[in-house]
Amino acid sequence: MNAIVRGLGMLLGALALVAACGKSEPAPAVANAQRTTCSSDGDCVITTFSGCCAACMGAPKAMAKDILAQQQNRCTVVDCKPAPENVECVPHDAPESFVARCREGTCVSAKR
């Protein structure tokens, strides 16, 4: 009987804890799956950077300047293998064709 009362007490305690904590709210969805990264257009830049060891430039995209700098700074400690000579890079629009804007805390690119 003691074990039943103890088990029942633990169950009620657990239920009270769940009720007190409540249901967690889901995180809001943000474009490009980025957290808030900018407060003005000046915080953003258009880049073709696609990683330290990328053989080709990426498609132009908007990114927060500080995040881009962090990613590029990591390249100082990365040991990249030489790119194969027969790599064919996909052509992209020129970065100059885009402008970086800050919209609702996220850097986005727009055609000029």
N, CA, C and O atoms as a Tinker XYZ file with bonds, in Angstrom:
   448  protein
     1  N      0.821000   -1.195000    0.000000    73     2
     2  CA     0.000000    0.000000    0.000000    64     1     3
     3  C      0.867000    1.263000    0.000000    63     2     4     5
     4  O      0.566000    2.230000   -0.700000    81     3
     5  N      1.940000    1.246000    0.788000    73     3     6
     6  CA     2.844000    2.388000    0.810000    64     5     7
     7  C      3.408000    2.674000   -0.569000    63     6     8     9
     8  O      3.523000    3.838000   -0.952000    81     7
     9  N      3.764000    1.641000   -1.328000    73     7    10
    10  CA     4.322000    1.807000   -2.672000    64     9    11
    11  C      3.298000    2.437000   -3.605000    63    10    12    13
    12  O      3.654000    3.247000   -4.461000    81    11
    13  N      2.035000    2.071000   -3.447000    73    11    14
    14  CA     0.977000    2.631000   -4.294000    64    13    15
    15  C      0.793000    4.114000   -3.993000    63    14    16    17
    16  O      0.681000    4.926000   -4.913000    81    15
    17  N      0.761000    4.469000   -2.721000    73    15    18
    18  CA     0.580000    5.863000   -2.329000    64    17    19
    19  C      1.780000    6.698000   -2.808000    63    18    20    21
    20  O      1.613000    7.809000   -3.313000    81    19
    21  N      2.990000    6.143000   -2.641000    73    19    22
    22  CA     4.185000    6.844000   -3.069000    64    21    23
    23  C      4.168000    7.048000   -4.597000    63    22    24    25
    24  O      4.480000    8.136000   -5.082000    81    23
    25  N      3.806000    6.010000   -5.339000    73    23    26
    26  CA     3.729000    6.096000   -6.799000    64    25    27
    27  C      2.687000    7.104000   -7.239000    63    26    28    29
    28  O      2.905000    7.884000   -8.166000    81    27
    29  N      1.544000    7.076000   -6.555000    73    27    30
    30  CA     0.486000    8.030000   -6.872000    64    29    31
    31  C      0.937000    9.461000   -6.583000    63    30    32    33
    32  O      0.618000   10.378000   -7.340000    81    31
    33  N      1.678000    9.653000   -5.490000    73    31    34
    34  CA     2.201000   10.974000   -5.148000    64    33    35
    35  C      3.188000   11.469000   -6.193000    63    34    36    37
    36  O      3.187000   12.648000   -6.547000    81    35
    37  N      4.031000   10.566000   -6.686000    73    35    38
    38  CA     4.996000   10.943000   -7.717000    64    37    39
    39  C      4.289000   11.313000   -9.010000    63    38    40    41
    40  O      4.671000   12.271000   -9.681000    81    39
    41  N      3.264000   10.556000   -9.356000    73    39    42
    42  CA     2.499000   10.844000  -10.566000    64    41    43
    43  C      1.814000   12.194000  -10.465000    63    42    44    45
    44  O      1.849000   12.976000  -11.415000    81    43
    45  N      1.191000   12.481000   -9.328000    73    43    46
    46  CA     0.534000   13.774000   -9.151000    64    45    47
    47  C      1.547000   14.916000   -9.173000    63    46    48    49
    48  O      1.263000   15.987000   -9.709000    81    47
    49  N      2.725000   14.693000   -8.596000    73    47    50
    50  CA     3.776000   15.712000   -8.621000    64    49    51
    51  C      4.229000   16.010000  -10.043000    63    50    52    53
    52  O      4.430000   17.166000  -10.415000    81    51
    53  N      4.386000   14.951000  -10.835000    73    51    54
    54  CA     4.806000   15.128000  -12.227000    64    53    55
    55  C      3.744000   15.885000  -13.015000    63    54    56    57
    56  O      4.070000   16.771000  -13.805000    81    55
    57  N      2.489000   15.542000  -12.807000    73    55    58
    58  CA     1.402000   16.243000  -13.496000    64    57    59
    59  C      1.345000   17.717000  -13.098000    63    58    60    61
    60  O      1.080000   18.577000  -13.938000    81    59
    61  N      1.591000   18.008000  -11.826000    73    59    62
    62  CA     1.581000   19.399000  -11.366000    64    61    63
    63  C      2.727000   20.176000  -12.022000    63    62    64    65
    64  O      2.567000   21.340000  -12.390000    81    63
    65  N      3.871000   19.526000  -12.161000    73    63    66
    66  CA     5.015000   20.183000  -12.803000    64    65    67
    67  C      4.716000   20.505000  -14.263000    63    66    68    69
    68  O      5.020000   21.599000  -14.737000    81    67
    69  N      4.121000   19.552000  -14.973000    73    67    70
    70  CA     3.762000   19.779000  -16.376000    64    69    71
    71  C      2.748000   20.902000  -16.484000    63    70    72    73
    72  O      2.851000   21.745000  -17.374000    81    71
    73  N      1.776000   20.925000  -15.596000    73    71    74
    74  CA     0.748000   21.971000  -15.634000    64    73    75
    75  C      1.349000   23.334000  -15.322000    63    74    76    77
    76  O      0.945000   24.336000  -15.911000    81    75
    77  N      2.309000   23.386000  -14.403000    73    75    78
    78  CA     2.918000   24.659000  -14.026000    64    77    79
    79  C      3.792000   25.207000  -15.155000    63    78    80    81
    80  O      3.827000   26.414000  -15.393000    81    79
    81  N      4.490000   24.314000  -15.841000    73    79    82
    82  CA     5.390000   24.764000  -16.907000    64    81    83
    83  C      4.624000   25.171000  -18.147000    63    82    84    85
    84  O      5.051000   26.078000  -18.862000    81    83
    85  N      3.533000   24.539000  -18.413000    73    83    86
    86  CA     2.747000   24.858000  -19.590000    64    85    87
    87  C      3.384000   24.339000  -20.861000    63    86    88    89
    88  O      4.430000   23.692000  -20.843000    81    87
    89  N      2.733000   24.637000  -21.947000    73    87    90
    90  CA     3.183000   24.188000  -23.259000    64    89    91
    91  C      4.123000   25.231000  -23.832000    63    90    92    93
    92  O      3.837000   26.427000  -23.775000    81    91
    93  N      5.244000   24.785000  -24.386000    73    91    94
    94  CA     6.182000   25.741000  -24.973000    64    93    95
    95  C      5.670000   26.182000  -26.339000    63    94    96    97
    96  O      5.086000   25.404000  -27.092000    81    95
    97  N      5.907000   27.445000  -26.628000    73    95    98
    98  CA     5.502000   28.003000  -27.909000    64    97    99
    99  C      6.556000   27.658000  -28.962000    63    98   100   101
   100  O      7.750000   27.703000  -28.665000    81    99
   101  N      6.146000   27.318000  -30.175000    73    99   102
   102  CA     7.138000   27.043000  -31.218000    64   101   103
   103  C      7.851000   28.321000  -31.627000    63   102   104   105
   104  O      7.278000   29.410000  -31.584000    81   103
   105  N      9.107000   28.171000  -32.025000    73   103   106
   106  CA     9.884000   29.322000  -32.476000    64   105   107
   107  C      9.284000   29.860000  -33.771000    63   106   108   109
   108  O      8.868000   29.077000  -34.624000    81   107
   109  N      9.231000   31.175000  -33.934000    73   107   110
   110  CA     8.681000   31.728000  -35.166000    64   109   111
   111  C      9.585000   31.411000  -36.357000    63   110   112   113
   112  O     10.809000   31.368000  -36.232000    81   111
   113  N      8.967000   31.192000  -37.494000    73   111   114
   114  CA     9.729000   30.912000  -38.716000    64   113   115
   115  C     10.296000   32.217000  -39.246000    63   114   116   117
   116  O      9.609000   33.238000  -39.273000    81   115
   117  N     11.561000   32.178000  -39.668000    73   115   118
   118  CA    12.228000   33.354000  -40.211000    64   117   119
   119  C     12.783000   32.985000  -41.576000    63   118   120   121
   120  O     13.313000   31.888000  -41.751000    81   119
   121  N     12.670000   33.875000  -42.537000    73   119   122
   122  CA    13.179000   33.615000  -43.883000    64   121   123
   123  C     14.633000   33.204000  -43.834000    63   122   124   125
   124  O     15.396000   33.717000  -43.015000    81   123
   125  N     15.030000   32.281000  -44.701000    73   123   126
   126  CA    16.390000   31.767000  -44.789000    64   125   127
   127  C     16.827000   31.041000  -43.537000    63   126   128   129
   128  O     18.020000   30.792000  -43.362000    81   127
   129  N     15.910000   30.696000  -42.669000    73   127   130
   130  CA    16.193000   29.968000  -41.440000    64   129   131
   131  C     17.263000   30.668000  -40.608000    63   130   132   133
   132  O     18.002000   30.004000  -39.881000    81   131
   133  N     17.360000   31.977000  -40.698000    73   131   134
   134  CA    18.318000   32.732000  -39.913000    64   133   135
   135  C     17.615000   33.392000  -38.744000    63   134   136   137
   136  O     16.436000   33.739000  -38.816000    81   135
   137  N     18.360000   33.557000  -37.673000    73   135   138
   138  CA    17.860000   34.356000  -36.575000    64   137   139
   139  C     17.924000   35.822000  -36.987000    63   138   140   141
   140  O     18.434000   36.145000  -38.060000    81   139
   141  N     17.414000   36.699000  -36.150000    73   139   142
   142  CA    17.491000   38.124000  -36.457000    64   141   143
   143  C     18.953000   38.501000  -36.628000    63   142   144   145
   144  O     19.762000   38.286000  -35.726000    81   143
   145  N     19.291000   39.060000  -37.775000    73   143   146
   146  CA    20.684000   39.334000  -38.082000    64   145   147
   147  C     20.951000   40.782000  -38.451000    63   146   148   149
   148  O     22.109000   41.176000  -38.588000    81   147
   149  N     19.917000   41.577000  -38.615000    73   147   150
   150  CA    20.154000   42.951000  -39.052000    64   149   151
   151  C     19.094000   43.873000  -38.476000    63   150   152   153
   152  O     17.997000   43.462000  -38.095000    81   151
   153  N     19.483000   45.147000  -38.432000    73   151   154
   154  CA    18.515000   46.161000  -38.027000    64   153   155
   155  C     18.382000   47.248000  -39.083000    63   154   156   157
   156  O     17.470000   48.073000  -39.034000    81   155
   157  N     19.325000   47.236000  -40.060000    73   155   158
   158  CA    19.245000   48.196000  -41.170000    64   157   159
   159  C     19.907000   47.580000  -42.394000    63   158   160   161
   160  O     20.633000   46.592000  -42.285000    81   159
   161  N     19.654000   48.169000  -43.561000    73   159   162
   162  CA    20.253000   47.671000  -44.801000    64   161   163
   163  C     21.782000   47.653000  -44.723000    63   162   164   165
   164  O     22.420000   46.801000  -45.341000    81   163
   165  N     22.363000   48.569000  -43.981000    73   163   166
   166  CA    23.812000   48.656000  -43.849000    64   165   167
   167  C     24.438000   47.458000  -43.146000    63   166   168   169
   168  O     25.647000   47.247000  -43.233000    81   167
   169  N     23.620000   46.674000  -42.450000    73   167   170
   170  CA    24.119000   45.470000  -41.771000    64   169   171
   171  C     24.275000   44.300000  -42.738000    63   170   172   173
   172  O     24.834000   43.268000  -42.367000    81   171
   173  N     23.790000   44.443000  -43.969000    73   171   174
   174  CA    23.738000   43.342000  -44.929000    64   173   175
   175  C     24.670000   43.586000  -46.117000    63   174   176   177
   176  O     25.011000   44.726000  -46.432000    81   175
   177  N     25.067000   42.508000  -46.760000    73   175   178
   178  CA    25.946000   42.583000  -47.926000    64   177   179
   179  C     25.570000   41.455000  -48.887000    63   178   180   181
   180  O     25.078000   40.407000  -48.468000    81   179
   181  N     25.807000   41.682000  -50.171000    73   179   182
   182  CA    25.645000   40.613000  -51.168000    64   181   183
   183  C     26.985000   39.883000  -51.261000    63   182   184   185
   184  O     28.036000   40.516000  -51.360000    81   183
   185  N     26.944000   38.559000  -51.230000    73   183   186
   186  CA    28.165000   37.765000  -51.292000    64   185   187
   187  C     27.978000   36.548000  -52.191000    63   186   188   189
   188  O     26.862000   36.069000  -52.393000    81   187
   189  N     29.088000   36.063000  -52.722000    73   187   190
   190  CA    29.097000   34.807000  -53.476000    64   189   191
   191  C     29.894000   33.752000  -52.709000    63   190   192   193
   192  O     30.153000   32.665000  -53.226000    81   191
   193  N     30.281000   34.077000  -51.476000    73   191   194
   194  CA    31.039000   33.149000  -50.639000    64   193   195
   195  C     30.195000   31.904000  -50.380000    63   194   196   197
   196  O     29.048000   31.995000  -49.941000    81   195
   197  N     30.778000   30.749000  -50.658000    73   195   198
   198  CA    30.020000   29.510000  -50.443000    64   197   199
   199  C     30.832000   28.497000  -49.649000    63   198   200   201
   200  O     30.590000   27.293000  -49.737000    81   199
   201  N     31.779000   28.978000  -48.886000    73   199   202
   202  CA    32.554000   28.098000  -48.027000    64   201   203
   203  C     34.033000   28.238000  -48.301000    63   202   204   205
   204  O     34.448000   28.651000  -49.385000    81   203
   205  N     34.817000   27.889000  -47.308000    73   203   206
   206  CA    36.278000   28.038000  -47.393000    64   205   207
   207  C     36.890000   27.243000  -48.535000    63   206   208   209
   208  O     37.811000   27.722000  -49.197000    81   207
   209  N     36.402000   26.059000  -48.770000    73   207   210
   210  CA    37.043000   25.169000  -49.734000    64   209   211
   211  C     36.258000   25.022000  -51.033000    63   210   212   213
   212  O     36.530000   24.120000  -51.824000    81   211
   213  N     35.304000   25.890000  -51.250000    73   211   214
   214  CA    34.485000   25.797000  -52.461000    64   213   215
   215  C     35.333000   26.074000  -53.698000    63   214   216   217
   216  O     36.123000   27.018000  -53.723000    81   215
   217  N     35.165000   25.256000  -54.705000    73   215   218
   218  CA    35.905000   25.436000  -55.964000    64   217   219
   219  C     35.272000   26.523000  -56.817000    63   218   220   221
   220  O     35.939000   27.120000  -57.662000    81   219
   221  N     34.001000   26.780000  -56.602000    73   219   222
   222  CA    33.279000   27.767000  -57.412000    64   221   223
   223  C     32.600000   28.782000  -56.504000    63   222   224   225
   224  O     32.285000   28.498000  -55.348000    81   223
   225  N     32.383000   29.963000  -57.051000    73   223   226
   226  CA    31.619000   30.971000  -56.323000    64   225   227
   227  C     30.155000   30.532000  -56.300000    63   226   228   229
   228  O     29.670000   29.903000  -57.240000    81   227
   229  N     29.475000   30.865000  -55.239000    73   227   230
   230  CA    28.062000   30.540000  -55.132000    64   229   231
   231  C     27.207000   31.599000  -55.783000    63   230   232   233
   232  O     27.699000   32.636000  -56.227000    81   231
   233  N     25.933000   31.325000  -55.831000    73   231   234
   234  CA    24.985000   32.316000  -56.332000    64   233   235
   235  C     24.977000   33.507000  -55.377000    63   234   236   237
   236  O     25.104000   33.324000  -54.167000    81   235
   237  N     24.831000   34.708000  -55.896000    73   235   238
   238  CA    24.785000   35.874000  -55.016000    64   237   239
   239  C     23.644000   35.754000  -54.013000    63   238   240   241
   240  O     22.525000   35.377000  -54.361000    81   239
   241  N     23.945000   36.076000  -52.782000    73   239   242
   242  CA    22.932000   36.018000  -51.719000    64   241   243
   243  C     23.215000   37.114000  -50.709000    63   242   244   245
   244  O     24.344000   37.589000  -50.593000    81   243
   245  N     22.192000   37.507000  -49.988000    73   243   246
   246  CA    22.340000   38.510000  -48.942000    64   245   247
   247  C     22.700000   37.816000  -47.639000    63   246   248   249
   248  O     22.191000   36.740000  -47.327000    81   247
   249  N     23.588000   38.452000  -46.886000    73   247   250
   250  CA    24.010000   37.887000  -45.613000    64   249   251
   251  C     24.406000   39.035000  -44.701000    63   250   252   253
   252  O     24.853000   40.083000  -45.169000    81   251
   253  N     24.244000   38.839000  -43.410000    73   251   254
   254  CA    24.697000   39.851000  -42.457000    64   253   255
   255  C     26.213000   39.948000  -42.534000    63   254   256   257
   256  O     26.904000   38.931000  -42.590000    81   255
   257  N     26.723000   41.160000  -42.537000    73   255   258
   258  CA    28.162000   41.378000  -42.664000    64   257   259
   259  C     28.947000   40.657000  -41.580000    63   258   260   261
   260  O     29.993000   40.071000  -41.859000    81   259
   261  N     28.453000   40.693000  -40.342000    73   259   262
   262  CA    29.202000   40.061000  -39.256000    64   261   263
   263  C     29.210000   38.541000  -39.379000    63   262   264   265
   264  O     30.205000   37.902000  -39.036000    81   263
   265  N     28.131000   37.960000  -39.857000    73   263   266
   266  CA    28.091000   36.505000  -40.046000    64   265   267
   267  C     29.024000   36.104000  -41.178000    63   266   268   269
   268  O     29.728000   35.101000  -41.071000    81   267
   269  N     29.039000   36.869000  -42.255000    73   267   270
   270  CA    29.951000   36.587000  -43.359000    64   269   271
   271  C     31.401000   36.669000  -42.880000    63   270   272   273
   272  O     32.216000   35.812000  -43.220000    81   271
   273  N     31.720000   37.687000  -42.102000    73   271   274
   274  CA    33.089000   37.842000  -41.589000    64   273   275
   275  C     33.473000   36.649000  -40.716000    63   274   276   277
   276  O     34.594000   36.150000  -40.811000    81   275
   277  N     32.552000   36.189000  -39.867000    73   275   278
   278  CA    32.828000   35.019000  -39.023000    64   277   279
   279  C     33.120000   33.797000  -39.878000    63   278   280   281
   280  O     34.074000   33.063000  -39.617000    81   279
   281  N     32.301000   33.579000  -40.894000    73   279   282
   282  CA    32.497000   32.416000  -41.759000    64   281   283
   283  C     33.824000   32.504000  -42.500000    63   282   284   285
   284  O     34.540000   31.508000  -42.608000    81   283
   285  N     34.157000   33.678000  -43.009000    73   283   286
   286  CA    35.409000   33.845000  -43.742000    64   285   287
   287  C     36.620000   33.745000  -42.814000    63   286   288   289
   288  O     37.667000   33.244000  -43.224000    81   287
   289  N     36.495000   34.210000  -41.579000    73   287   290
   290  CA    37.601000   34.123000  -40.625000    64   289   291
   291  C     37.928000   32.678000  -40.280000    63   290   292   293
   292  O     39.080000   32.361000  -39.983000    81   291
   293  N     36.938000   31.802000  -40.314000    73   291   294
   294  CA    37.190000   30.385000  -40.043000    64   293   295
   295  C     38.115000   29.779000  -41.098000    63   294   296   297
   296  O     38.785000   28.781000  -40.833000    81   295
   297  N     38.155000   30.365000  -42.267000    73   295   298
   298  CA    38.984000   29.841000  -43.355000    64   297   299
   299  C     40.477000   29.913000  -43.036000    63   298   300   301
   300  O     41.273000   29.199000  -43.645000    81   299
   301  N     40.855000   30.755000  -42.102000    73   299   302
   302  CA    42.270000   30.870000  -41.762000    64   301   303
   303  C     42.808000   29.608000  -41.102000    63   302   304   305
   304  O     44.021000   29.395000  -41.088000    81   303
   305  N     41.940000   28.773000  -40.558000    73   303   306
   306  CA    42.381000   27.545000  -39.888000    64   305   307
   307  C     41.935000   26.281000  -40.624000    63   306   308   309
   308  O     42.125000   25.174000  -40.120000    81   307
   309  N     41.355000   26.433000  -41.790000    73   307   310
   310  CA    40.881000   25.286000  -42.561000    64   309   311
   311  C     41.942000   24.924000  -43.598000    63   310   312   313
   312  O     42.484000   25.790000  -44.286000    81   311
   313  N     42.223000   23.635000  -43.691000    73   311   314
   314  CA    43.203000   23.160000  -44.661000    64   313   315
   315  C     42.438000   22.559000  -45.844000    63   314   316   317
   316  O     41.976000   21.420000  -45.779000    81   315
   317  N     42.311000   23.322000  -46.906000    73   315   318
   318  CA    41.552000   22.881000  -48.078000    64   317   319
   319  C     42.437000   22.098000  -49.041000    63   318   320   321
   320  O     43.611000   22.412000  -49.232000    81   319
   321  N     41.854000   21.090000  -49.629000    73   319   322
   322  CA    42.533000   20.348000  -50.692000    64   321   323
   323  C     42.402000   21.152000  -51.984000    63   322   324   325
   324  O     41.420000   21.872000  -52.164000    81   323
   325  N     43.377000   21.039000  -52.881000    73   323   326
   326  CA    43.243000   21.752000  -54.162000    64   325   327
   327  C     42.005000   21.267000  -54.924000    63   326   328   329
   328  O     41.668000   20.083000  -54.907000    81   327
   329  N     41.353000   22.195000  -55.577000    73   327   330
   330  CA    40.161000   21.844000  -56.366000    64   329   331
   331  C     40.592000   21.051000  -57.595000    63   330   332   333
   332  O     41.649000   21.314000  -58.169000    81   331
   333  N     39.776000   20.084000  -57.996000    73   331   334
   334  CA    40.082000   19.358000  -59.232000    64   333   335
   335  C     40.121000   20.318000  -60.417000    63   334   336   337
   336  O     39.386000   21.305000  -60.448000    81   335
   337  N     40.967000   20.029000  -61.376000    73   335   338
   338  CA    41.122000   20.925000  -62.526000    64   337   339
   339  C     39.913000   20.920000  -63.462000    63   338   340   341
   340  O     39.697000   21.889000  -64.190000    81   339
   341  N     39.129000   19.853000  -63.454000    73   339   342
   342  CA    38.019000   19.735000  -64.397000    64   341   343
   343  C     36.685000   20.189000  -63.804000    63   342   344   345
   344  O     35.634000   19.792000  -64.307000    81   343
   345  N     36.696000   20.987000  -62.777000    73   343   346
   346  CA    35.464000   21.471000  -62.171000    64   345   347
   347  C     34.806000   22.479000  -63.101000    63   346   348   349
   348  O     35.446000   23.425000  -63.561000    81   347
   349  N     33.533000   22.270000  -63.372000    73   347   350
   350  CA    32.764000   23.228000  -64.171000    64   349   351
   351  C     31.815000   23.970000  -63.237000    63   350   352   353
   352  O     30.915000   23.377000  -62.642000    81   351
   353  N     32.026000   25.234000  -63.125000    73   351   354
   354  CA    31.201000   26.042000  -62.236000    64   353   355
   355  C     29.932000   26.494000  -62.948000    63   354   356   357
   356  O     29.944000   26.825000  -64.134000    81   355
   357  N     28.848000   26.497000  -62.199000    73   355   358
   358  CA    27.560000   26.944000  -62.725000    64   357   359
   359  C     27.582000   28.469000  -62.806000    63   358   360   361
   360  O     27.952000   29.129000  -61.835000    81   359
   361  N     27.197000   29.032000  -63.935000    73   359   362
   362  CA    27.167000   30.500000  -64.027000    64   361   363
   363  C     26.019000   31.079000  -63.196000    63   362   364   365
   364  O     24.945000   30.487000  -63.086000    81   363
   365  N     26.274000   32.226000  -62.628000    73   363   366
   366  CA    25.272000   32.923000  -61.810000    64   365   367
   367  C     25.183000   34.370000  -62.278000    63   366   368   369
   368  O     26.072000   34.866000  -62.969000    81   367
   369  N     24.117000   35.029000  -61.899000    73   367   370
   370  CA    24.011000   36.463000  -62.136000    64   369   371
   371  C     25.146000   37.171000  -61.395000    63   370   372   373
   372  O     25.624000   36.683000  -60.371000    81   371
   373  N     25.561000   38.293000  -61.903000    73   371   374
   374  CA    26.616000   39.075000  -61.267000    64   373   375
   375  C     26.128000   39.605000  -59.917000    63   374   376   377
   376  O     24.978000   40.030000  -59.801000    81   375
   377  N     26.983000   39.583000  -58.905000    73   375   378
   378  CA    26.588000   40.107000  -57.595000    64   377   379
   379  C     26.123000   41.563000  -57.674000    63   378   380   381
   380  O     25.272000   42.000000  -56.899000    81   379
   381  N     26.695000   42.302000  -58.622000    73   379   382
   382  CA    26.326000   43.713000  -58.777000    64   381   383
   383  C     24.878000   43.893000  -59.227000    63   382   384   385
   384  O     24.342000   45.000000  -59.182000    81   383
   385  N     24.247000   42.801000  -59.662000    73   383   386
   386  CA    22.848000   42.857000  -60.092000    64   385   387
   387  C     21.880000   42.871000  -58.915000    63   386   388   389
   388  O     20.671000   43.020000  -59.096000    81   387
   389  N     22.422000   42.713000  -57.702000    73   387   390
   390  CA    21.583000   42.604000  -56.508000    64   389   391
   391  C     21.945000   43.674000  -55.496000    63   390   392   393
   392  O     23.039000   44.238000  -55.521000    81   391
   393  N     21.013000   43.936000  -54.616000    73   391   394
   394  CA    21.229000   44.828000  -53.488000    64   393   395
   395  C     20.747000   44.096000  -52.237000    63   394   396   397
   396  O     19.728000   43.405000  -52.266000    81   395
   397  N     21.485000   44.253000  -51.143000    73   395   398
   398  CA    21.118000   43.618000  -49.876000    64   397   399
   399  C     20.218000   44.548000  -49.078000    63   398   400   401
   400  O     20.489000   45.743000  -48.953000    81   399
   401  N     19.165000   43.994000  -48.551000    73   399   402
   402  CA    18.208000   44.759000  -47.743000    64   401   403
   403  C     17.954000   44.023000  -46.437000    63   402   404   405
   404  O     18.057000   42.798000  -46.373000    81   403
   405  N     17.625000   44.768000  -45.409000    73   403   406
   406  CA    17.218000   44.182000  -44.128000    64   405   407
   407  C     15.701000   44.240000  -44.060000    63   406   408   409
   408  O     15.107000   45.318000  -44.089000    81   407
   409  N     15.093000   43.093000  -43.970000    73   407   410
   410  CA    13.633000   43.010000  -43.886000    64   409   411
   411  C     13.255000   42.150000  -42.693000    63   410   412   413
   412  O     13.565000   40.959000  -42.645000    81   411
   413  N     12.582000   42.767000  -41.731000    73   411   414
   414  CA    12.111000   42.075000  -40.533000    64   413   415
   415  C     13.237000   41.306000  -39.842000    63   414   416   417
   416  O     13.040000   40.180000  -39.383000    81   415
   417  N     14.420000   41.923000  -39.771000    73   415   418
   418  CA    15.538000   41.345000  -39.045000    64   417   419
   419  C     16.348000   40.320000  -39.817000    63   418   420   421
   420  O     17.237000   39.682000  -39.252000    81   419
   421  N     16.057000   40.152000  -41.097000    73   419   422
   422  CA    16.771000   39.171000  -41.913000    64   421   423
   423  C     17.271000   39.833000  -43.189000    63   422   424   425
   424  O     16.556000   40.605000  -43.828000    81   423
   425  N     18.517000   39.515000  -43.549000    73   423   426
   426  CA    19.074000   40.042000  -44.788000    64   425   427
   427  C     18.479000   39.299000  -45.981000    63   426   428   429
   428  O     18.449000   38.068000  -46.000000    81   427
   429  N     18.011000   40.040000  -46.962000    73   427   430
   430  CA    17.447000   39.460000  -48.172000    64   429   431
   431  C     18.042000   40.177000  -49.382000    63   430   432   433
   432  O     18.438000   41.339000  -49.299000    81   431
   433  N     18.097000   39.468000  -50.500000    73   431   434
   434  CA    18.610000   40.099000  -51.715000    64   433   435
   435  C     17.447000   40.500000  -52.611000    63   434   436   437
   436  O     16.402000   39.851000  -52.637000    81   435
   437  N     17.660000   41.589000  -53.342000    73   435   438
   438  CA    16.660000   42.079000  -54.294000    64   437   439
   439  C     17.392000   42.482000  -55.559000    63   438   440   441
   440  O     18.504000   43.006000  -55.505000    81   439
   441  N     16.762000   42.236000  -56.694000    73   439   442
   442  CA    17.337000   42.653000  -57.983000    64   441   443
   443  C     17.371000   44.172000  -58.027000    63   442   444   445
   444  O     16.461000   44.846000  -57.543000    81   443
   445  N     18.431000   44.692000  -58.612000    73   443   446
   446  CA    18.544000   46.154000  -58.794000    64   445   447
   447  C     17.633000   46.594000  -59.913000    63   446   448
   448  O     17.574000   47.782000  -60.230000    81   447
